[in-house]
Amino acid sequence: MAAIEPARTRITWDYAPAPESPDHVRLRDAYGLFVGGTWRDPEDGRRAPTLNPATEEPIAEVTFAGEADVAAAVEAARAAQPAWAALPGRERAKYVFRVARLIQERARELAIVESMDGGKPIRESRDVDIPLAAAHFFHYAGWADKLRHGVGGRDARPYGVVGQIVPWNFPLLMAAWKLAPAIACGNTAVLKPAETTPLTALLLADICQEAELPAGVVNIVTGDGVTGAALVRAEVDKVAFTGSTSVGREIQAALAGRAVGLTLELGGKSANIVFEDAALDQAVEGIVQGIFFNQGHVCCAGSRLLLQESIADEVTSKLWDRMRLLRVGDPLDKNTDVGAVNSAEQLERIEALVAAGEDEGAVRRSISCELPERGFWFAPTLFTDVAPAYRVAVEEIFGPVVSVLTFRTQAEAIEKANNSRYGLAAGVWTDKGAKAFEVARALQAGVVWQNTYNQFDPTAAFGGYKESGFGREGGAAGLRPYLRVS
């Protein structure tokens, strides 16, 4: 008689907390404005705290610059610009290179502050935001003495003074995307970071001082939309904005009739298309990366998931199983996958659009997880039975919410993907290279990833079409918006 094997005890386990310590972070209690190479108190601005969205506790007090403060920053940039532009390109390159190296040296501190101020997981700040920010400064340091080669051998000169407004989802990285090419080309800049995430930009001001960047080349004025509007109205030669489509429209209207250059990188509702011949497990990982990276606070997030009908049920099931493994919690915990929503205002918008999706008839599934009592949190969410006209399929949610739609043919996939007022990015998952290129060519999107998603590189151009804006950032294409070419 065969022996009966005793029943095995099922082992359940979880990750132990692995928090990154902020003890070594050097933040001031209060920050002024960085104008003309020095810190100064506001002339007509006010002060307000910036909050940690995971705890709702204040981190530091920052200034909301007024019109006089913005005018002073523009004046400082104007005074510094001729001498900066007159420097040989190789000399400007040395300064840009120093900034890149100092970002690397202070990478741990910058990553912690980015997660504290913005709510994103420390793994993302540490492994994506900060290294890419440094890489952009390195990349454009290399271009500083080769500008003619970047514009087809034509004569090029800097615009002059540029006003730059960056969003709250990638504060330091977006600052690098704009500042690095601008100053490499010989411009001087006035940067306005987002009101909810100003701290890494203020640390970048310290880095500019440490790099001995000439006074006035980079000026940083913190504040809200009032500050941004003042910068757009100021006597600048070029405006670069990344943010919402609605604000982009207002900026374009405000600059109408003025001889001011403009680039806009706006919202998106990007399609992530999975064909039946794709490697499905790989695709599921790419879907998760495409929508839950940075809590979905990504303008090019793959928030519209288009699945071929023959594999729709299988991919949806695999995706749900994978979503249930996501860890939501403390952004400074190295095990966290999904951190805090950036602000109470953004959380309200996510909740309103999710409620609208349910009201319209879509089927909602949110993962079951214990959310902290304080802070701003939203559990990763999946919508099925979504019609193309539903708000969750049309409007940018900017949160950890993905809507699933289906298609039968390649032509239908392209039609549904292009059925959007946005045109920033898209993903194509297929094992057939010819199909991938054919679909990518037909998509109305500035960036198309094949068998991956949310991969960024300083040598590659990024930007959109339609209501996703115009102009490009990154690579040689990122030089053109900061040069007058003749």
Secondary structure, DSSP 8 states (H G I E B T S, - for coil): ------------------B---TT----SB--EEETTEEE--SS-EEEEEEETTTTEEEEEEEE--HHHHHHHHHHHHHHHHHHHHS-HHHHHHHHHHHHHHHHHTHHHHHHHHHHHH---HHHIIIIIHHHHHHHHHHHHHHTT-HHHHTTT--EEE-SEEEEE--SSSHHHHHHHHHHHHHHTT-EEEEE--TT--HHHHHHHHHHHHTT--TTSEEE---SHHHHHHHHHSS-SEEEEES-HHHHHHHHHHHTTS--EEEEE-----EEEE-TTS-HHHHHHHHHHHHHGGGG--TT---EEEEEHHHHHHHHHHHHHHHTT--BS-TTBTT-SB---S-HHHHHHHHHHHHHHHHHT-EEEE------SSS-----EEEES--TTSHHHHS---SSEEEEEEESSHHHHHHHHH-SSEESEEEEE-S-HHHHHHHHHHS--SEEEES--S---TTS-B--EETTEE--BSTGGGTGGGEEE-
